């Protein structure tokens, strides 16, 4: 599933496209998506500010009646395999295109999702921000002021393995399996250590490493393992910089000993038994 760096890469790509023409027409396939709503209110609306919260893109639109005091919001979620691209209106549609916004300049926003775990929601912006899922998201590790104390305050009482706890979007937003494993390796914390066992110094290392791996992922344009593409169809580059994810059995990049795979909470993972000792909770 695309995580914070991949979604931020898409947001930046949409922003760089500088779409300012109003929506001329909309298209919706007949396939059911996990998140869905009517698109009618976007016809005639003019696109504005592009934001992101966790793994969600939030695009503001001024309604067709020109009332800027009551903006409409388009919430986009890529799910497991979703992609957002900008295309010429005359370009052929690819398979699994489930939503299209055609702008007056004859460019289109196209939402493609083979597995249909993603989707979109359209509603008044204020309602969008005050309702789940946005209202339930935790702080982001790249936010100013994010620290070990903040992270411990969200997860410090949890009996869950720390890797599993980091995937809870209500506790900390934007982190998925890839970046959680990379951050835990850099912080030298065993991924199966109960979150409640971590001490203040370990929380500080983890908060720092989370911010670093996420920012690196953004700088690299995201991680492409299979489906992820940016708005112009390019793959990310961060997969070349992953140190442990997907490398079970390979030598540890630091100590050279074999990395070990595990499964917890239905998700696989990788760690170094030597560098990420279960004893290292301080």
C-alpha positions as CSV (number, residue, x, y, z in Angstrom):
1,X,0.0,0.0,0.0
2,X,1.3,3.5,-0.8
3,X,2.6,5.2,2.4
4,X,3.2,8.8,3.2
5,X,6.2,9.3,0.8
6,X,4.3,7.8,-2.1
7,X,1.1,9.9,-1.5
8,X,3.2,13.0,-0.9
9,X,4.9,12.4,-4.3
10,X,1.5,12.2,-6.0
11,X,0.4,15.4,-4.2
12,X,3.4,17.2,-5.4
13,X,3.0,15.9,-8.9
14,X,-0.6,17.2,-9.0
15,X,0.5,20.5,-7.6
16,X,3.3,20.8,-10.3
17,X,0.7,20.1,-13.0
18,X,-0.8,23.6,-12.1
19,X,-4.4,22.7,-13.0
20,X,-6.6,25.8,-12.6
21,X,-9.3,25.2,-15.2
22,X,-12.7,24.3,-13.9
23,X,-14.1,20.7,-14.0
24,X,-16.1,20.3,-17.2
25,X,-17.4,16.8,-16.8
26,X,-16.9,13.7,-14.6
27,X,-16.8,9.9,-15.3
28,X,-17.3,7.1,-12.9
29,X,-17.1,3.4,-13.8
30,X,-19.7,0.9,-12.5
31,X,-17.2,-0.9,-10.3
32,X,-17.5,-0.6,-6.5
33,X,-14.6,1.0,-4.6
34,X,-13.9,0.9,-0.9
35,X,-14.5,4.7,-0.6
36,X,-17.0,6.3,-3.0
37,X,-19.3,9.2,-3.4
38,X,-21.1,11.1,-6.2
39,X,-19.0,13.5,-8.2
40,X,-21.8,15.8,-9.5
41,X,-20.8,18.7,-7.1
42,X,-17.4,19.0,-8.8
43,X,-18.8,19.9,-12.2
44,X,-18.1,23.6,-12.7
45,X,-15.8,23.7,-9.6
46,X,-12.3,25.2,-9.9
47,X,-9.3,23.3,-8.4
48,X,-7.3,25.0,-5.7
49,X,-5.0,24.0,-2.8
50,X,-3.7,20.5,-2.7
51,X,-3.0,19.0,0.8
52,X,-2.2,15.7,2.3
53,X,-3.0,14.1,5.6
54,X,-1.4,10.7,6.3
55,X,-2.1,8.5,3.3
56,X,-4.9,10.8,2.0
57,X,-4.8,13.6,-0.6
58,X,-7.1,16.5,0.1
59,X,-7.9,18.7,-3.0
60,X,-9.9,21.9,-2.4
61,X,-12.3,23.2,-5.1
62,X,-14.2,26.5,-5.3
63,X,-17.8,25.6,-6.2
64,X,-19.2,26.4,-9.6
65,X,-21.2,29.3,-8.1
66,X,-17.9,31.0,-7.1
67,X,-18.6,31.0,-3.4
68,X,-15.0,30.6,-2.1
69,X,-16.2,30.7,1.5
70,X,-17.8,27.2,1.1
71,X,-15.1,25.1,-0.7
72,X,-15.7,21.5,-1.7
73,X,-13.1,18.9,-0.9
74,X,-12.0,15.8,-2.9
75,X,-10.5,13.2,-0.7
76,X,-8.3,10.6,-2.6
77,X,-7.0,7.4,-1.1
78,X,-4.8,5.1,-3.2
79,X,-5.5,1.9,-1.3
80,X,-3.4,-1.0,-2.2
81,X,-2.9,-0.4,-6.0
82,X,-4.4,3.0,-6.8
83,X,-2.8,5.5,-9.1
84,X,-3.6,9.1,-9.9
85,X,-2.4,10.5,-13.2
86,X,-2.8,13.5,-15.4
87,X,-3.6,12.8,-19.0
88,X,-4.8,14.5,-22.2
89,X,-8.5,14.0,-22.6
90,X,-7.9,12.3,-26.0
91,X,-5.5,9.7,-24.6
92,X,-6.9,6.2,-24.4
93,X,-8.1,5.0,-21.0
94,X,-6.1,2.2,-19.4
95,X,-7.9,-0.8,-17.8
96,X,-9.3,-0.3,-14.3
97,X,-9.9,3.5,-14.7
98,X,-12.7,4.1,-12.3
99,X,-12.9,7.9,-12.0
100,X,-12.0,10.8,-14.3
101,X,-12.3,14.6,-13.9
102,X,-12.1,16.4,-17.2
103,X,-11.0,20.0,-16.9
104,X,-11.8,22.8,-19.2
105,X,-8.2,22.8,-20.6
106,X,-8.8,19.2,-21.8
107,X,-6.5,17.6,-19.2
108,X,-7.9,14.9,-17.0
109,X,-7.3,13.5,-13.6
110,X,-7.6,9.7,-13.9
111,X,-7.9,7.4,-10.9
112,X,-6.8,3.8,-11.7
113,X,-7.2,1.0,-9.1
114,X,-7.0,-2.6,-10.2
115,X,-7.7,-4.0,-6.7
116,X,-10.3,-1.3,-5.8
117,X,-9.2,-0.9,-2.2
118,X,-8.9,2.8,-2.7
119,X,-11.4,5.5,-3.7
120,X,-12.5,9.0,-3.2
121,X,-15.0,11.1,-1.3
122,X,-16.5,14.5,-2.3
123,X,-18.2,16.7,0.3
124,X,-18.0,20.3,1.7
125,X,-14.4,20.7,2.8
126,X,-15.2,21.5,6.4
127,X,-17.2,18.3,6.7
128,X,-14.4,16.3,5.1
129,X,-11.8,17.5,7.6
130,X,-14.0,17.0,10.7
131,X,-15.2,13.5,9.9
132,X,-13.4,10.1,9.8
133,X,-11.0,9.1,8.4
134,X,-9.2,12.5,8.5
135,X,-10.4,13.5,12.0
136,X,-9.1,10.2,13.5
137,X,-5.6,10.4,12.2
138,X,-2.7,10.7,14.6
139,X,0.3,13.1,14.2
140,X,2.8,12.7,11.4
141,X,6.5,11.9,12.0
142,X,7.5,14.7,9.6
143,X,5.5,17.3,11.4
144,X,7.4,20.1,13.3
145,X,7.5,19.2,17.0
146,X,7.2,15.4,16.5
147,X,9.4,13.8,19.1
148,X,9.9,10.7,21.1
149,X,7.7,12.1,23.8
150,X,4.9,12.5,21.3
151,X,5.3,9.0,20.0
152,X,5.5,7.5,23.5
153,X,2.3,9.4,24.4
154,X,0.5,7.7,21.5
155,X,1.9,4.2,21.8
156,X,3.7,4.0,25.1
157,X,1.0,1.9,26.9
158,X,0.4,-0.5,24.0
159,X,1.2,-4.2,24.6
160,X,1.4,-4.7,20.8
161,X,4.7,-5.3,19.1
162,X,6.2,-1.9,18.2
163,X,6.1,-2.7,14.4
164,X,2.4,-3.5,14.6
165,X,1.7,-0.5,16.8
166,X,3.3,1.9,14.3
167,X,0.9,0.8,11.6
168,X,-2.1,2.2,13.6
169,X,-3.0,5.3,11.7
170,X,-5.0,6.6,14.7
171,X,-1.7,6.7,16.7
172,X,0.7,8.0,14.1
173,X,-0.3,8.8,10.5
174,X,1.3,7.9,7.2
175,X,3.5,5.0,8.4
176,X,3.2,1.6,6.8
177,X,5.1,-1.7,6.9
178,X,8.0,-0.6,4.6
179,X,9.0,2.6,6.5
180,X,8.2,1.1,10.0
181,X,10.7,-1.7,9.4
182,X,13.3,0.7,8.0
183,X,12.9,3.1,10.9
184,X,13.1,0.3,13.5
185,X,16.3,-1.0,11.9
186,X,17.9,2.4,12.0
187,X,16.8,2.9,15.6
188,X,18.2,-0.5,16.5
189,X,14.8,-1.6,18.0
190,X,13.5,-5.2,17.6
191,X,10.2,-5.0,15.7
192,X,8.5,-7.6,18.0
193,X,9.3,-5.7,21.3
194,X,6.2,-4.7,23.1
195,X,5.7,-0.9,22.7
196,X,5.2,-0.5,26.4
197,X,8.7,-1.8,27.1
198,X,10.5,1.0,25.3
199,X,12.2,3.7,27.3
200,X,12.5,7.4,26.6
201,X,15.8,7.1,24.7
202,X,14.4,4.4,22.4
203,X,11.4,6.5,21.7
204,X,13.6,9.4,20.7
205,X,15.7,7.2,18.4
206,X,12.5,5.9,16.8
207,X,10.9,9.3,16.3
208,X,14.1,10.6,14.7
209,X,14.5,7.5,12.4
210,X,10.9,7.7,11.3
211,X,11.3,11.2,10.2
212,X,14.5,10.4,8.4
213,X,13.3,7.4,6.4
214,X,10.0,9.1,5.4
215,X,11.8,12.3,4.2
216,X,14.3,10.1,2.3
217,X,11.4,8.3,0.7
218,X,9.9,11.6,-0.3
219,X,13.2,12.8,-1.8
220,X,13.4,9.6,-3.7
221,X,9.9,9.9,-5.2
222,X,8.5,7.0,-3.2
223,X,9.0,3.3,-3.2
224,X,7.8,1.2,-6.1
225,X,7.6,-2.5,-5.4
226,X,4.8,-3.3,-7.9
227,X,2.0,-0.8,-8.6
228,X,3.1,2.6,-7.4
229,X,3.6,5.3,-10.1
230,X,3.6,9.1,-9.8
231,X,1.3,11.3,-11.8
232,X,3.4,11.1,-14.9
233,X,3.7,7.3,-14.7
234,X,7.3,7.2,-13.3
235,X,8.3,4.6,-10.7
236,X,9.9,5.7,-7.4
237,X,13.5,5.3,-6.6
238,X,13.4,4.6,-2.8
239,X,13.3,0.8,-3.3
240,X,17.0,1.0,-4.2
241,X,17.8,2.5,-0.8
242,X,15.8,0.1,1.4
243,X,18.1,-1.5,3.9
244,X,16.1,-4.4,5.3
245,X,12.5,-4.5,3.9
246,X,12.1,-7.5,1.6
247,X,15.7,-8.7,2.3
248,X,15.1,-11.6,4.7
249,X,18.1,-14.0,4.5
250,X,20.4,-11.4,3.0
251,X,23.4,-10.1,4.9
252,X,22.7,-7.2,7.2
253,X,24.0,-4.0,5.6
254,X,25.7,-3.1,8.9
255,X,27.0,-6.3,10.5
256,X,26.9,-8.8,7.7
257,X,24.9,-11.4,9.6
258,X,21.8,-12.8,7.9
259,X,18.6,-10.8,8.3
260,X,15.7,-12.7,9.7
261,X,12.0,-12.7,8.5
262,X,9.0,-12.8,10.7
263,X,5.2,-12.6,10.6
264,X,3.1,-10.7,13.1
265,X,-0.4,-9.4,12.9
266,X,-0.7,-11.0,9.4
267,X,2.2,-8.9,8.0
268,X,5.7,-10.0,7.2
269,X,8.8,-8.2,8.3
270,X,12.6,-8.4,8.5
271,X,15.1,-7.5,11.2
272,X,18.7,-8.1,12.2
273,X,18.9,-10.4,15.3
274,X,22.2,-8.9,16.2
275,X,21.7,-5.2,15.7
276,X,18.1,-5.2,16.8
277,X,18.4,-7.2,20.0
278,X,15.3,-7.7,22.1
279,X,17.4,-6.4,25.0
280,X,17.8,-3.0,23.4
281,X,14.8,-1.2,24.8
282,X,16.7,1.8,26.2
